[in-house]
Amino acid sequence: MGSIKQLVGQTAIYGVSSILGRIVNYFLVMLHTSIFLKDELGATSYLFGYIALALIIITFGMETTYFRFATKEENPRTYNVASTAVLLVSFFIGLLVYFSSGGIANFASNKFEWVLNPILIYWIAGIIFIDGATAIPFARLRITNQPIKFVTAKLVAIFLNIILQLLFLVVFPAIYNQKYLVVLKPFIDSIYNPNLRIEYIFLSYLLSNSVLFFLLIKEFLLIRLSLHWETLKPMLRYAVPILITGIAGWVITELDKSAVANWSEGGLFAQGVYSQTFKLGAIMMLAIQAFRYAVEPFFFSQAKDKQAP
């Protein structure tokens, strides 16, 4: 009974970050809809969809695999090997995206007849690397029953993101156009580019997620870079089916949005309308996300307990 109470308690704690994250998302939907054109919203949704796919690939099922092997055997290499593998894949895929920015921008611009700034791809490369690099440290917080620290880190990133978006999308443009605080205009002129629009959404995510390196500094300092093959080999065997399942899940949850842009006559405009409407109807994901955060490490940690329910 105690273990069930623990699961319920942790689900409630993890639910805080999910619920507040969703509330912030609703606010951002209204903010973005009031500022951006529909094709800009479509481009944003399209790019975030593929960022989600990149995260699935660079973590390649290693989060769940880490839960399995960290609770199955007392091997101090498990955390080091899982972290090193994901860090390396994150680094190389982020680097590949960075150096392919021109080609990606040209492809997207030609496909949708919408000019994509290569600097946006640079920032996406950074987002991909940071999300991948922090995946296993976050998993460690879950497996070591530290939901408070997990939620705190998530909430700091969420609120910093919304503050940055308000600055880049509302405050700085108003000062730049001399609507108020004219005395700050020389400073704003040096840091704000009015030609960048949705790019600032991605820059806000990049900067807010960068703070996670400091919030998870203890978990990062515990990492000893290692690709010990005898430890990594069984982990890879376990991870590959999870990777395949993750990609299949992405197809179910995200491919419809890309399909709207690729196959409908409206293109990015149609995807912009569809994706914003979809976000407003995603309330059920709150409970699912909170439960998933709690249940994976819970079941693996209880696997050896013969008295567990």
C-alpha positions in Angstrom: 0.0 0.0 0.0 2.9 2.3 0.8 4.3 1.9 -2.7 0.9 2.8 -4.2 0.8 6.0 -2.1 4.3 6.8 -3.3 3.2 6.4 -7.0 0.1 8.6 -6.4 2.2 11.2 -4.6 4.9 11.4 -7.3 2.2 11.5 -10.0 0.7 14.5 -8.3 4.1 16.3 -8.1 5.0 15.5 -11.7 1.5 16.7 -12.6 2.4 20.2 -11.4 5.0 20.8 -14.1 2.7 19.2 -16.7 -0.4 21.3 -15.7 1.6 24.6 -15.5 3.4 23.8 -18.7 0.0 23.3 -20.4 -1.4 26.5 -18.9 1.7 28.4 -20.3 1.2 26.7 -23.6 -2.4 28.0 -23.7 -1.1 31.5 -23.0 1.5 31.2 -25.7 -1.1 30.0 -28.2 -3.0 33.2 -27.6 0.1 35.3 -27.7 1.4 33.7 -31.0 -2.0 33.9 -32.6 -2.2 37.6 -32.0 1.3 38.3 -33.3 2.1 35.9 -36.1 0.6 35.1 -39.5 -0.9 31.6 -40.0 1.9 30.4 -42.2 4.4 31.5 -39.5 2.5 29.5 -37.0 2.5 26.6 -39.4 6.2 26.8 -39.8 6.7 26.9 -36.1 4.6 23.8 -35.6 6.3 22.0 -38.5 9.8 22.6 -37.0 8.9 21.7 -33.4 7.4 18.4 -34.8 10.7 17.5 -36.2 12.6 18.6 -33.1 10.4 16.1 -31.2 11.5 13.4 -33.7 15.1 14.3 -33.3 14.8 14.0 -29.5 13.4 10.5 -29.9 16.3 9.5 -32.2 19.1 11.0 -30.0 17.8 9.5 -26.8 17.1 6.2 -28.7 15.1 4.7 -25.9 17.9 5.1 -23.4 15.8 6.8 -20.7 13.6 3.7 -20.2 16.7 1.5 -20.7 18.5 3.3 -17.9 15.5 2.7 -15.6 15.6 -1.0 -16.4 19.4 -1.5 -15.9 19.8 0.9 -13.0 17.3 -1.1 -10.9 18.1 -4.5 -12.3 21.8 -4.6 -11.2 24.2 -2.6 -9.1 26.5 -1.4 -11.9 28.0 2.1 -11.4 28.7 2.2 -15.1 25.1 2.2 -16.1 24.6 6.0 -15.6 27.9 6.8 -17.1 27.4 4.7 -20.2 23.8 5.8 -20.8 24.8 9.5 -20.3 27.9 9.2 -22.6 26.0 7.4 -25.4 23.2 10.0 -25.4 25.6 12.9 -25.1 27.6 11.7 -28.1 24.6 11.1 -30.3 23.1 14.5 -29.3 26.4 16.3 -30.1 26.9 14.7 -33.5 23.2 15.1 -34.6 23.2 18.7 -33.3 26.4 19.3 -35.2 25.0 17.7 -38.3 21.9 20.0 -38.2 24.1 23.0 -37.5 26.3 22.4 -40.6 23.3 21.5 -42.7 21.5 24.7 -41.8 21.8 26.2 -45.2 20.5 23.2 -47.1 17.7 22.7 -44.6 16.6 26.3 -44.9 16.7 26.2 -48.7 14.8 22.9 -48.8 12.0 24.3 -46.5 11.9 27.6 -48.3 11.5 26.0 -51.8 9.0 23.4 -50.5 6.7 25.9 -48.8 7.5 29.1 -50.6 8.3 30.6 -47.2 11.7 32.1 -46.4 13.4 30.2 -43.6 16.3 32.0 -41.9 19.3 29.7 -41.5 20.0 31.2 -38.0 16.8 29.5 -36.9 18.3 26.2 -37.8 21.4 27.0 -35.7 19.2 27.6 -32.7 17.3 24.4 -33.4 20.6 22.5 -33.4 21.3 23.9 -29.9 17.8 22.9 -28.7 18.3 19.4 -29.9 21.7 19.1 -28.2 20.5 20.5 -24.9 17.3 18.3 -24.8 19.3 15.2 -25.5 22.1 16.1 -23.0 19.7 16.6 -20.2 17.6 13.5 -20.8 19.6 11.0 -18.7 20.2 13.5 -15.8 16.5 14.1 -15.7 15.9 10.3 -15.8 18.3 10.0 -12.8 16.2 12.4 -10.8 13.2 10.2 -11.5 14.9 6.9 -10.6 16.4 8.3 -7.4 13.0 9.6 -6.3 13.7 13.4 -6.6 10.5 14.6 -8.1 10.7 18.0 -6.4 14.1 18.8 -8.1 12.8 17.4 -11.4 9.7 19.7 -11.3 11.6 22.7 -10.1 14.1 22.5 -13.0 11.2 22.0 -15.5 9.3 25.0 -14.0 12.3 27.3 -14.0 12.8 26.5 -17.7 9.1 27.0 -18.5 8.8 30.4 -16.8 12.1 31.6 -18.1 10.9 30.7 -21.6 7.6 32.6 -21.3 9.5 35.7 -19.9 11.9 35.6 -22.8 9.1 35.3 -25.3 7.3 38.2 -23.8 10.5 40.3 -24.0 11.3 39.3 -27.5 7.8 39.4 -28.9 6.1 42.2 -27.0 8.4 44.4 -24.9 11.4 44.8 -27.2 9.3 45.5 -30.3 7.3 48.2 -28.4 10.5 49.9 -27.2 12.0 49.6 -30.6 9.0 51.3 -32.1 9.2 54.0 -29.4 5.8 53.2 -27.8 7.3 53.5 -24.3 10.6 53.5 -22.4 12.2 55.4 -25.2 15.3 55.9 -23.1 16.1 52.2 -23.5 15.8 52.3 -27.3 19.6 52.6 -28.0 20.2 49.4 -25.9 17.3 47.6 -27.5 18.6 48.5 -30.9 21.8 46.7 -30.1 20.1 43.4 -29.1 16.9 43.3 -31.0 16.4 42.6 -34.7 12.9 43.4 -36.0 13.4 41.2 -39.0 13.4 38.1 -36.8 9.9 36.9 -35.9 9.3 33.2 -35.1 13.0 32.9 -34.7 12.7 34.5 -31.3 10.4 31.6 -30.2 13.2 29.2 -30.8 15.8 31.5 -29.3 13.7 31.7 -26.1 13.5 27.9 -25.9 17.3 27.6 -26.5 18.2 30.2 -23.7 15.6 28.9 -21.2 16.7 25.2 -21.7 20.4 26.3 -21.4 19.7 27.1 -17.7 19.1 23.3 -17.2 22.9 22.7 -17.3 23.2 24.8 -14.1 20.1 23.4 -12.4 21.4 19.8 -13.1 25.0 20.5 -12.4 25.2 17.9 -9.7 23.9 15.2 -12.0 26.3 16.2 -14.8 29.3 16.2 -12.4 28.5 12.6 -11.5 29.0 11.5 -15.2 32.2 9.8 -16.0 32.5 9.5 -19.8 32.5 5.8 -20.7 31.3 3.5 -23.5 32.1 0.3 -21.7 31.0 -2.2 -24.3 30.0 -5.0 -21.9 27.6 -2.6 -20.2 26.5 -0.8 -23.4 25.7 -3.9 -25.5 22.8 -5.3 -23.6 21.5 -1.7 -23.1 21.4 -1.2 -26.9 19.6 -4.5 -27.4 16.9 -3.3 -24.9 16.8 0.3 -26.3 16.3 -0.4 -30.1 12.7 -1.7 -29.8 11.9 1.3 -27.6 13.3 3.6 -30.3 11.2 2.0 -32.9 8.1 2.3 -30.6 9.0 6.0 -30.0 9.2 6.7 -33.7 5.8 5.0 -34.2 4.4 7.1 -31.4 5.7 10.2 -33.1 4.0 9.2 -36.4 0.7 8.9 -34.5 1.0 12.2 -32.6 2.9 14.5 -34.9 2.8 13.3 -38.5 -0.8 14.5 -39.0 0.4 18.1 -38.5 3.2 17.7 -41.1 0.7 16.0 -43.4 -1.5 19.0 -43.4 1.4 21.2 -44.5 2.6 18.7 -47.1 -0.6 17.5 -48.7 -3.3 20.2 -48.2 -3.7 23.1 -50.5 -3.3 25.5 -47.6 0.2 24.4 -46.8 1.8 26.1 -43.8 -1.3 28.4 -43.5 -3.5 25.3 -43.0 -1.0 23.7 -40.6 -0.9 26.9 -38.6 -4.7 26.9 -38.0 -4.7 23.1 -37.4 -1.8 23.0 -34.9 -3.1 26.0 -32.8 -6.5 24.3 -32.6 -4.9 21.0 -31.7 -3.0 22.5 -28.8 -6.2 23.8 -27.3 -7.7 20.2 -27.4 -4.7 18.5 -25.8 -5.9 18.7 -22.1 -6.0 14.9 -21.7 -2.2 14.7 -22.3 -1.7 16.3 -18.8 -2.7 13.3 -16.9 -1.0 10.9 -19.2 2.3 12.8 -19.0 2.3 13.1 -15.2 1.5 9.4 -14.8 4.2 8.4 -17.3 6.9 10.5 -15.5 6.0 8.7 -12.2 5.2 5.2 -13.4 8.3 4.2 -15.4 10.8 4.5 -12.6 8.3 3.3 -10.1 7.7 -0.1 -11.7 11.3 -0.7 -12.4 12.3 0.2 -8.8 9.6 -2.2 -7.5 10.6 -5.1 -9.8 12.7 -6.8 -7.1 10.2 -6.4 -4.3 8.2 -9.6 -3.9 5.7 -7.9 -1.7 5.0 -5.2 -4.3 1.4 -5.1 -5.6 
